[in-house]
Amino acid sequence: MWKLLERARYLFCKAVQPIKVGCTCMNDTKITNTVVSHRTMGDSTADIHRTREIARAFANSLSPALGADVADTLVLVVSELVTNAVRHGGGRYTLELSAGPDAVSAAVSDPNPSPPREVTPDLNGGSGGFGWHMVHRLTDCVTITPGPGPGKTINALIARTPGHSTE
């Protein structure tokens, strides 16, 4: 199964070509010709709000600018992924946002090696179950890769042009 996931990761990286962030600073932004990358970490529900603000600022800083729908989608996907990392992934996460000419991506790493489970959304009790379905519905590609360390990284790719898959 991991070989299939590694292949998907290769295709994901080929589509976006994110730059590598060379340091482990809490917040690190780098810009090259056509690729922008931003990295942040968190370990609490308070950090989820801050991470949404970072995703919005990242989206607003891009040139050419993202459409409003794509920017909103990025913020929602980031919010869902980091919320799941805090609730189900071991309580800590690292988020790396990247943008290229055709797509933006969010990669969320957490210390839990178990992949997310699709559960039936709870329509009455309010216990959740919507996030993972939403992430799949809103993105053009989602991959799960092992690491760093014993954990996993979930990569979500969103085309800059809605309805245009970069796969």
Backbone as ProteinMPNN parsed JSONL, in Angstrom:
{"seq_chain_A": "MWKLLERARYLFCKAVQPIKVGCTCMNDTKITNTVVSHRTMGDSTADIHRTREIARAFANSLSPALGADVADTLVLVVSELVTNAVRHGGGRYTLELSAGPDAVSAAVSDPNPSPPREVTPDLNGGSGGFGWHMVHRLTDCVTITPGPGPGKTINALIARTPGHSTE", "coords_chain_A": {"N_chain_A": [[0.808, -1.182, 0.0], [1.974, 1.244, 0.777], [3.735, 1.66, -1.326], [2.042, 2.34, -3.43], [1.062, 4.713, -2.364], [3.453, 6.154, -2.275], [3.91, 6.448, -5.014], [1.731, 8.026, -5.7], [2.416, 10.283, -4.228], [4.715, 11.057, -5.624], [3.558, 11.787, -8.083], [1.986, 13.897, -7.175], [3.965, 15.7, -6.244], [5.273, 16.181, -8.63], [3.324, 17.581, -10.001], [2.989, 19.957, -8.494], [5.514, 20.79, -7.646], [6.8, 21.716, -5.138], [9.0, 23.848, -3.238], [11.693, 22.924, -1.11], [11.708, 23.476, 2.323], [14.282, 24.649, 4.12], [14.788, 25.005, 6.864], [13.805, 24.665, 10.322], [12.134, 26.554, 11.4], [9.456, 28.151, 13.216], [7.756, 29.741, 11.619], [8.193, 30.164, 8.266], [8.855, 31.634, 5.265], [9.44, 31.337, 1.855], [10.36, 32.492, -1.363], [10.51, 31.777, -4.769], [11.082, 31.834, -8.326], [8.456, 30.965, -9.404], [7.286, 29.625, -7.376], [5.97, 29.538, -4.151], [6.451, 29.046, -0.733], [5.341, 28.23, 2.512], [5.739, 27.594, 5.961], [4.479, 26.325, 9.006], [3.866, 25.499, 12.488], [1.848, 23.768, 14.942], [0.064, 23.022, 18.023], [-2.3, 23.056, 19.405], [-5.806, 23.832, 19.98], [-6.104, 26.573, 19.821], [-4.076, 27.22, 18.073], [-5.148, 26.353, 15.689], [-6.952, 28.311, 14.793], [-5.105, 30.407, 14.385], [-3.634, 29.208, 12.355], [-5.506, 29.095, 10.286], [-5.687, 31.838, 9.766], [-3.082, 32.261, 8.857], [-3.127, 30.701, 6.526], [-5.02, 32.157, 5.048], [-3.684, 34.634, 4.789], [-1.466, 33.738, 3.351], [-2.735, 32.904, 0.956], [-3.735, 35.376, 0.11], [-1.378, 36.703, -0.428], [-0.337, 35.78, -2.773], [0.817, 36.024, -6.143], [0.236, 35.519, -9.448], [-2.963, 36.453, -8.107], [-5.081, 34.272, -6.177], [-8.331, 33.102, -7.087], [-11.315, 34.113, -5.351], [-12.936, 31.933, -4.565], [-11.138, 29.773, -4.688], [-9.224, 30.565, -2.821], [-10.817, 30.585, -0.492], [-11.429, 27.869, -0.409], [-8.874, 26.766, 0.02], [-8.335, 27.76, 2.63], [-10.404, 26.507, 4.095], [-9.814, 23.768, 3.683], [-7.25, 23.618, 4.857], [-7.982, 24.261, 7.499], [-9.616, 22.034, 8.16], [-7.769, 19.902, 7.89], [-5.729, 20.523, 9.799], [-7.248, 20.61, 12.127], [-8.099, 17.944, 12.271], [-5.576, 16.799, 12.639], [-4.874, 17.751, 15.18], [-6.991, 16.688, 16.72], [-7.044, 13.905, 16.11], [-4.531, 13.052, 15.304], [-2.41, 12.985, 17.085], [-2.053, 15.405, 18.318], [-0.21, 17.385, 17.532], [1.036, 19.32, 14.772], [2.524, 20.007, 11.573], [2.365, 22.385, 9.106], [2.706, 22.888, 5.702], [2.493, 25.172, 3.214], [2.242, 25.528, -0.255], [2.678, 27.031, -3.469], [2.28, 26.998, -6.923], [2.434, 27.646, -10.473], [0.071, 26.447, -11.434], [-1.347, 25.334, -9.326], [-2.205, 25.195, -5.8], [-1.015, 23.97, -2.676], [-1.502, 22.135, 0.359], [0.233, 20.688, 2.904], [0.013, 18.61, 5.577], [1.53, 17.418, 8.388], [1.633, 14.95, 10.948], [2.196, 13.235, 14.12], [0.988, 10.689, 14.173], [0.889, 7.548, 12.683], [-1.314, 6.327, 11.517], [-3.648, 6.264, 8.859], [-6.229, 8.672, 7.963], [-9.648, 7.901, 8.775], [-12.566, 7.205, 6.961], [-15.641, 8.105, 8.085], [-19.131, 7.753, 8.743], [-20.854, 10.737, 8.516], [-22.073, 12.447, 11.393], [-25.202, 13.352, 11.621], [-26.953, 14.154, 13.556], [-25.956, 14.153, 16.25], [-23.76, 15.857, 16.403], [-21.083, 15.063, 16.506], [-19.251, 15.127, 14.5], [-17.355, 14.0, 11.607], [-17.45, 15.009, 9.085], [-15.245, 16.334, 7.993], [-13.059, 14.864, 6.627], [-14.379, 13.857, 4.407], [-15.122, 16.282, 3.253], [-12.606, 17.405, 2.637], [-11.73, 15.652, 0.613], [-13.71, 16.153, -1.298], [-13.371, 18.862, -1.92], [-10.805, 19.161, -2.941], [-8.382, 18.597, -5.598], [-6.654, 16.518, -5.548], [-5.623, 14.191, -3.141], [-3.136, 12.916, -1.103], [-1.525, 10.499, 0.993], [1.336, 10.096, 2.816], [4.014, 8.247, 4.349], [5.765, 9.459, 7.252], [6.965, 12.669, 8.412], [9.379, 10.933, 10.442], [7.777, 8.652, 12.644], [5.221, 9.334, 11.862], [2.732, 10.674, 9.602], [2.081, 12.348, 6.45], [-0.301, 14.396, 5.025], [-1.205, 15.381, 1.904], [-2.738, 17.89, 0.126], [-4.024, 18.977, -2.879], [-4.95, 21.757, -4.784], [-6.347, 23.036, -7.627], [-5.534, 26.094, -9.275], [-7.406, 27.12, -10.975], [-10.757, 26.73, -10.668], [-12.362, 23.566, -10.973], [-10.505, 22.606, -12.748], [-8.466, 20.06, -12.96], [-5.204, 19.204, -11.872], [-4.021, 16.813, -12.187]], "CA_chain_A": [[0.0, 0.0, 0.0], [2.822, 2.429, 0.82], [4.309, 1.886, -2.655], [1.026, 3.081, -4.165], [1.056, 6.06, -1.812], [4.675, 6.82, -2.73], [3.692, 6.806, -6.418], [0.821, 9.168, -5.684], [3.206, 11.421, -3.738], [5.556, 11.46, -6.745], [2.716, 12.507, -9.042], [1.62, 15.141, -6.516], [5.124, 16.596, -6.256], [5.536, 16.541, -10.006], [2.332, 18.569, -10.404], [3.133, 21.216, -7.776], [6.931, 21.077, -7.52], [7.068, 22.637, -4.032], [10.387, 23.951, -2.817], [11.969, 22.363, 0.205], [12.019, 24.466, 3.342], [15.51, 24.13, 4.688], [14.967, 25.172, 8.297], [12.677, 24.203, 11.117], [11.552, 27.703, 12.095], [7.998, 28.088, 13.382], [7.159, 30.341, 10.432], [9.26, 30.362, 7.298], [8.327, 31.846, 3.93], [10.458, 31.47, 0.82], [9.792, 32.758, -2.679], [11.384, 31.619, -5.923], [10.451, 32.365, -9.537], [7.013, 30.744, -9.501], [6.834, 28.797, -6.269], [6.009, 30.137, -2.834], [6.249, 28.029, 0.29], [5.245, 28.741, 3.882], [5.672, 26.487, 6.912], [4.141, 26.685, 10.376], [3.557, 24.347, 13.334], [0.907, 24.04, 16.006], [-0.221, 21.879, 18.89], [-3.462, 23.315, 20.241], [-6.959, 24.347, 19.245], [-5.836, 27.996, 19.558], [-3.228, 27.284, 16.88], [-5.976, 26.11, 14.498], [-7.411, 29.639, 14.36], [-3.924, 31.097, 13.856], [-3.264, 28.567, 11.095], [-6.459, 29.587, 9.278], [-5.254, 33.191, 9.409], [-1.861, 32.123, 8.056], [-3.535, 30.209, 5.196], [-5.669, 33.278, 4.359], [-2.629, 35.586, 4.435], [-0.697, 33.104, 2.281], [-3.543, 32.992, -0.268], [-3.817, 36.783, -0.299], [-0.058, 37.208, -0.817], [0.12, 35.183, -4.019], [0.704, 36.751, -7.392], [-1.101, 36.079, -9.562], [-3.858, 36.184, -6.98], [-6.059, 33.196, -6.274], [-9.726, 33.511, -7.079], [-11.891, 34.07, -4.002], [-13.393, 30.564, -4.276], [-9.963, 28.921, -4.459], [-8.653, 30.999, -1.536], [-11.708, 30.071, 0.561], [-11.248, 26.419, -0.374], [-7.593, 26.496, 0.68], [-8.479, 28.016, 4.064], [-11.253, 25.465, 4.668], [-9.065, 22.505, 3.663], [-6.229, 23.726, 5.901], [-8.668, 24.181, 8.792], [-10.03, 20.648, 8.393], [-6.602, 19.034, 8.065], [-5.041, 20.762, 11.073], [-8.174, 20.193, 13.181], [-7.985, 16.486, 12.368], [-4.257, 16.469, 13.2], [-4.927, 18.001, 16.621], [-7.966, 15.788, 17.36], [-6.839, 12.474, 15.86], [-3.191, 12.755, 14.816], [-1.368, 13.075, 18.089], [-2.055, 16.7, 18.977], [0.747, 18.336, 16.951], [1.077, 19.279, 13.309], [3.312, 20.941, 10.79], [1.677, 22.726, 7.868], [3.497, 23.548, 4.666], [1.699, 25.669, 2.096], [3.045, 25.78, -1.452], [1.916, 27.494, -4.626], [2.962, 27.021, -8.199], [1.644, 28.34, -11.489], [-1.198, 25.791, -11.723], [-2.027, 24.792, -8.152], [-1.721, 25.447, -4.45], [-1.093, 22.73, -1.908], [-1.343, 22.153, 1.804], [0.758, 19.417, 3.409], [-0.08, 18.599, 7.036], [2.197, 16.259, 8.993], [1.367, 14.747, 12.37], [2.972, 12.089, 14.609], [0.24, 9.441, 14.137], [1.063, 6.907, 11.382], [-2.576, 5.787, 10.988], [-4.322, 7.153, 7.908], [-7.575, 9.069, 8.374], [-10.731, 6.96, 8.485], [-13.84, 7.778, 6.543], [-16.747, 7.689, 8.939], [-20.405, 8.339, 8.36], [-21.061, 11.978, 9.264], [-23.109, 12.439, 12.425], [-26.141, 14.411, 11.271], [-27.798, 14.512, 14.695], [-25.271, 14.323, 17.524], [-22.719, 16.871, 16.37], [-19.755, 14.533, 16.811], [-18.35, 15.298, 13.364], [-17.346, 13.044, 10.517], [-17.598, 15.703, 7.804], [-13.997, 16.922, 7.52], [-12.302, 14.084, 5.651], [-15.202, 13.857, 3.188], [-15.022, 17.625, 2.693], [-11.273, 17.568, 2.051], [-11.729, 14.933, -0.667], [-14.642, 16.801, -2.232], [-12.916, 20.204, -2.284], [-9.468, 19.168, -3.533], [-8.198, 17.867, -6.849], [-5.847, 15.33, -5.27], [-5.187, 14.028, -1.757], [-2.261, 11.76, -0.909], [-1.022, 10.28, 2.346], [2.653, 9.475, 2.752], [4.611, 8.044, 5.668], [6.776, 10.407, 7.7], [8.311, 12.435, 8.922], [9.458, 10.044, 11.605], [6.783, 7.588, 12.64], [3.911, 9.868, 11.511], [2.275, 10.715, 8.211], [1.827, 13.652, 5.856], [-1.43, 14.442, 4.103], [-0.984, 16.413, 0.894], [-3.958, 18.261, -0.59], [-3.724, 19.807, -4.047], [-6.111, 22.507, -5.267], [-6.037, 23.759, -8.858], [-5.802, 27.534, -9.211], [-8.626, 27.346, -11.739], [-11.747, 25.755, -10.198], [-12.811, 22.596, -11.96], [-9.384, 22.188, -13.584], [-7.596, 19.163, -12.217], [-3.8, 19.237, -12.297], [-3.498, 15.438, -12.18]], "C_chain_A": [[0.863, 1.263, 0.0], [3.457, 2.707, -0.531], [3.33, 2.678, -3.523], [0.972, 4.529, -3.674], [2.3, 6.838, -2.226], [4.534, 7.268, -4.178], [2.771, 8.021, -6.512], [1.553, 10.421, -5.227], [4.099, 11.954, -4.854], [4.743, 12.272, -7.75], [2.288, 13.855, -8.478], [2.77, 16.137, -6.602], [5.448, 17.058, -7.661], [4.575, 17.645, -10.463], [2.605, 19.928, -9.766], [4.573, 21.697, -7.737], [7.216, 22.063, -6.39], [8.553, 22.691, -3.716], [10.523, 23.326, -1.442], [12.285, 23.504, 1.156], [13.18, 23.918, 4.129], [15.687, 24.299, 6.173], [13.72, 24.687, 9.024], [12.081, 25.345, 11.932], [10.042, 27.525, 12.203], [7.295, 28.644, 12.152], [8.292, 30.687, 9.48], [8.631, 30.515, 5.927], [9.49, 32.028, 2.979], [9.763, 31.681, -0.516], [10.869, 32.52, -3.727], [10.61, 32.126, -7.132], [8.934, 32.19, -9.547], [6.472, 29.925, -8.343], [7.007, 29.55, -4.958], [5.76, 29.02, -1.838], [6.236, 28.685, 1.661], [5.064, 27.551, 4.817], [5.366, 27.023, 8.308], [3.811, 25.415, 11.16], [2.558, 24.757, 14.398], [0.643, 22.798, 16.83], [-1.427, 22.122, 19.793], [-4.617, 23.809, 19.386], [-6.791, 25.844, 18.965], [-4.981, 28.16, 18.306], [-4.019, 27.041, 15.595], [-6.472, 27.44, 13.943], [-6.257, 30.415, 13.723], [-3.525, 30.523, 12.496], [-4.224, 28.953, 9.978], [-6.07, 30.985, 8.822], [-4.001, 33.167, 8.543], [-2.211, 31.663, 6.639], [-4.186, 31.339, 4.395], [-4.614, 34.302, 3.917], [-1.764, 35.036, 3.3], [-1.451, 33.244, 0.96], [-3.584, 34.424, -0.79], [-2.489, 37.341, -0.798], [0.391, 36.727, -2.191], [-0.105, 36.107, -5.207], [1.124, 35.812, -8.516], [-1.998, 35.607, -8.416], [-4.735, 34.967, -7.255], [-7.448, 33.807, -6.403], [-10.276, 33.357, -5.67], [-12.334, 32.658, -3.628], [-12.224, 29.641, -3.961], [-9.314, 29.284, -3.125], [-9.496, 30.474, -0.375], [-11.566, 28.564, 0.712], [-9.96, 26.056, 0.332], [-7.722, 26.67, 2.189], [-9.314, 26.919, 4.725], [-10.522, 24.126, 4.735], [-7.984, 22.522, 4.746], [-6.867, 23.572, 7.278], [-9.059, 22.746, 9.123], [-8.836, 19.741, 8.668], [-5.906, 19.264, 9.404], [-5.943, 20.418, 12.261], [-8.097, 18.688, 13.379], [-6.643, 16.07, 12.971], [-4.258, 16.664, 14.711], [-5.831, 16.97, 17.31], [-7.59, 14.31, 17.26], [-5.399, 12.08, 15.546], [-2.08, 12.886, 15.829], [-1.207, 14.449, 18.704], [-1.096, 17.74, 18.443], [0.677, 18.234, 15.433], [2.101, 20.267, 12.786], [2.555, 21.141, 9.487], [2.675, 23.355, 6.927], [2.56, 23.894, 3.523], [2.635, 25.948, 0.936], [2.129, 26.236, -2.567], [2.814, 27.487, -5.842], [2.061, 27.684, -9.221], [0.251, 27.739, -11.707], [-1.993, 25.377, -10.499], [-1.429, 25.336, -6.871], [-1.857, 24.136, -3.691], [-0.918, 23.014, -0.43], [-0.879, 20.765, 2.2], [0.765, 19.504, 4.929], [0.519, 17.294, 7.542], [1.805, 16.177, 10.459], [2.073, 13.463, 12.807], [2.256, 10.737, 14.563], [0.38, 8.792, 12.758], [-0.237, 6.41, 10.754], [-3.209, 6.773, 10.013], [-5.704, 7.544, 8.435], [-8.598, 7.999, 7.971], [-11.94, 7.737, 7.997], [-14.909, 7.216, 7.455], [-18.016, 8.344, 8.412], [-20.613, 9.607, 9.18], [-22.246, 11.86, 10.223], [-24.039, 13.626, 12.174], [-26.961, 14.894, 12.458], [-27.022, 14.879, 15.954], [-24.173, 15.361, 17.55], [-21.318, 16.375, 16.666], [-18.815, 14.554, 15.605], [-18.499, 14.248, 12.289], [-17.433, 13.687, 9.145], [-16.27, 16.089, 7.174], [-13.283, 16.155, 6.43], [-13.055, 14.002, 4.334], [-15.08, 15.204, 2.477], [-13.681, 17.836, 1.999], [-11.218, 16.875, 0.691], [-12.587, 15.634, -1.709], [-14.083, 18.126, -2.756], [-11.574, 20.237, -3.018], [-9.435, 18.375, -4.835], [-7.423, 16.577, -6.637], [-5.477, 15.34, -3.794], [-4.321, 12.787, -1.692], [-1.836, 11.699, 0.547], [0.299, 9.542, 2.21], [3.195, 9.27, 4.16], [5.638, 9.131, 5.975], [6.228, 11.803, 7.804], [8.277, 11.585, 10.19], [8.393, 8.97, 11.518], [5.411, 8.041, 12.135], [3.576, 9.76, 10.035], [2.157, 12.167, 7.762], [0.669, 13.516, 4.886], [-1.218, 15.645, 3.198], [-2.289, 16.655, 0.153], [-3.605, 19.265, -1.678], [-5.011, 20.452, -4.544], [-5.679, 23.282, -6.504], [-6.363, 25.23, -8.689], [-7.078, 27.894, -9.96], [-9.653, 26.308, -11.292], [-12.221, 24.839, -11.319], [-11.728, 22.085, -12.888], [-8.445, 21.341, -12.762], [-6.196, 19.234, -12.779], [-3.202, 17.852, -12.346], [-3.123, 15.016, -13.563]], "O_chain_A": [[0.543, 2.237, -0.681], [3.701, 3.867, -0.865], [3.734, 3.576, -4.261], [0.849, 5.458, -4.474], [2.224, 8.036, -2.496], [4.99, 8.354, -4.535], [3.007, 8.931, -7.308], [1.338, 11.502, -5.774], [4.228, 13.167, -5.018], [5.189, 13.322, -8.212], [2.231, 14.846, -9.207], [2.57, 17.289, -6.988], [5.853, 18.203, -7.863], [4.962, 18.536, -11.219], [2.466, 20.954, -10.432], [4.821, 22.902, -7.791], [7.8, 23.121, -6.624], [9.275, 21.711, -3.899], [9.545, 23.222, -0.702], [13.054, 24.403, 0.816], [13.084, 22.852, 4.735], [16.66, 23.782, 6.722], [12.713, 24.346, 8.404], [11.578, 25.125, 13.034], [9.427, 26.837, 11.389], [6.319, 28.054, 11.69], [9.226, 31.405, 9.836], [7.936, 29.609, 5.467], [10.419, 32.785, 3.26], [8.7, 31.112, -0.767], [11.996, 32.997, -3.595], [9.582, 32.784, -6.972], [8.203, 33.171, -9.684], [5.294, 29.567, -8.344], [8.062, 30.126, -4.694], [4.936, 28.14, -2.086], [7.028, 29.587, 1.935], [4.328, 26.615, 4.506], [5.918, 28.037, 8.734], [3.513, 24.377, 10.569], [2.429, 25.937, 14.723], [0.945, 21.678, 16.417], [-1.566, 21.472, 20.829], [-4.437, 24.16, 18.22], [-7.297, 26.332, 17.954], [-5.142, 29.129, 17.563], [-3.602, 27.48, 14.523], [-6.413, 27.662, 12.734], [-6.413, 31.007, 12.655], [-3.126, 31.263, 11.597], [-3.8, 29.123, 8.835], [-6.116, 31.288, 7.629], [-3.871, 33.956, 7.607], [-1.658, 32.174, 5.665], [-3.935, 31.47, 3.197], [-4.658, 34.781, 2.784], [-1.376, 35.776, 2.396], [-0.871, 33.656, -0.044], [-3.478, 34.654, -1.995], [-2.47, 38.343, -1.514], [1.391, 37.212, -2.72], [-1.077, 36.86, -5.265], [2.266, 35.352, -8.532], [-1.815, 34.53, -7.849], [-5.083, 34.673, -8.398], [-7.708, 34.895, -5.89], [-9.763, 32.562, -4.883], [-12.13, 32.229, -2.493], [-12.317, 28.812, -3.056], [-8.899, 28.397, -2.38], [-8.955, 29.976, 0.613], [-11.58, 28.041, 1.826], [-9.941, 25.14, 1.155], [-7.266, 25.816, 2.949], [-8.964, 26.45, 5.807], [-10.606, 23.427, 5.745], [-7.822, 21.541, 5.472], [-6.355, 22.84, 8.125], [-8.853, 22.292, 10.249], [-8.881, 18.907, 9.572], [-5.531, 18.303, 10.075], [-5.448, 19.977, 13.298], [-8.037, 18.206, 14.51], [-6.576, 15.101, 13.727], [-3.709, 15.842, 15.444], [-5.477, 16.441, 18.363], [-7.791, 13.55, 18.207], [-5.079, 10.892, 15.525], [-0.907, 12.898, 15.455], [-0.318, 14.652, 19.53], [-1.162, 18.894, 18.868], [0.307, 17.197, 14.882], [2.487, 21.221, 13.461], [2.152, 20.174, 8.842], [3.412, 24.261, 7.314], [1.918, 23.021, 2.939], [3.701, 26.537, 1.119], [0.952, 25.876, -2.608], [3.965, 27.92, -5.789], [1.02, 28.233, -8.859], [-0.661, 28.453, -12.124], [-3.187, 25.097, -10.606], [-0.315, 25.859, -6.849], [-2.7, 23.3, -4.014], [-0.281, 23.988, -0.027], [-1.527, 19.772, 1.868], [1.434, 20.361, 5.506], [0.075, 16.207, 7.173], [1.661, 17.197, 11.133], [2.506, 12.682, 11.961], [2.871, 9.721, 14.889], [0.028, 9.414, 11.755], [-0.256, 6.101, 9.562], [-3.297, 7.967, 10.297], [-6.282, 6.832, 9.257], [-8.435, 7.298, 6.973], [-12.291, 8.784, 8.542], [-15.063, 6.001, 7.582], [-17.968, 9.363, 7.723], [-20.556, 9.563, 10.409], [-23.272, 11.258, 9.905], [-23.695, 14.767, 12.482], [-27.602, 15.942, 12.375], [-27.393, 15.822, 16.654], [-23.696, 15.717, 18.628], [-20.449, 17.163, 17.036], [-17.696, 14.048, 15.688], [-19.572, 13.685, 12.071], [-17.484, 12.981, 8.138], [-16.169, 16.166, 5.95], [-12.93, 16.734, 5.402], [-12.449, 14.067, 3.265], [-14.951, 15.261, 1.254], [-13.628, 18.385, 0.898], [-10.716, 17.447, -0.277], [-12.215, 15.696, -2.881], [-14.303, 18.472, -3.917], [-11.243, 21.239, -3.651], [-10.337, 17.592, -5.131], [-7.517, 15.65, -7.442], [-5.067, 16.368, -3.256], [-4.717, 11.723, -2.168], [-1.792, 12.714, 1.241], [0.373, 8.494, 1.569], [2.87, 10.036, 5.067], [6.295, 9.653, 5.075], [5.128, 12.08, 7.325], [7.274, 11.534, 10.902], [8.131, 8.436, 10.44], [4.516, 7.209, 11.991], [4.064, 8.882, 9.322], [2.134, 13.088, 8.578], [0.66, 12.63, 4.032], [-1.071, 16.776, 3.663], [-2.88, 15.72, -0.389], [-2.961, 20.28, -1.415], [-6.032, 19.784, -4.705], [-4.753, 24.092, -6.442], [-7.347, 25.582, -8.039], [-7.753, 28.864, -9.615], [-9.445, 25.115, -11.513], [-12.448, 25.27, -12.449], [-11.989, 21.225, -13.729], [-7.696, 21.87, -11.941], [-6.002, 19.314, -13.992], [-1.992, 17.714, -12.528], [-2.664, 13.892, -13.762]]}, "name": "protein", "num_of_chains": 1, "seq": "MWKLLERARYLFCKAVQPIKVGCTCMNDTKITNTVVSHRTMGDSTADIHRTREIARAFANSLSPALGADVADTLVLVVSELVTNAVRHGGGRYTLELSAGPDAVSAAVSDPNPSPPREVTPDLNGGSGGFGWHMVHRLTDCVTITPGPGPGKTINALIARTPGHSTE"}
